[in-house]
Amino acid sequence: MTINSIKSSGGYEMHKLEQLEQQQRQEARKTAAEPGGDRISISEEGRIKAGVLKTAQESDGVRADLVADIKARIASGNYTPSSRDTAEKMIRQELDIWG
């Protein structure tokens, strides 16, 4: 009894595989060559947040209107800060640094 080795007729499968790979390469080239192929859109909320961030970055962090009001109250003798509020703000700031 003679047993012959099994040989696959891989010609057809290889041909189909090569065609598929070639088609994928062509589609990839076509997609890469198209101008404006990638697009993004920014929501209205995103635009608002970007505007707020830009304003905050351009600001020096000092609210001139609030500073002027406090200076006027100090000059007139009407400024009496709460020691409890001051202590609370100091603790919160400390926790923000270490927390």
Secondary structure, DSSP 4 states (H G I P E B T S, - for coil): ---PPP---HHHHHHHHHHHHHHHHHHHHHHHHSTT-------HHHHHHHHHHHHHHHS-S--HHHHHHHHHHHHHT-----HHHHHHHHHHHHHHHH-
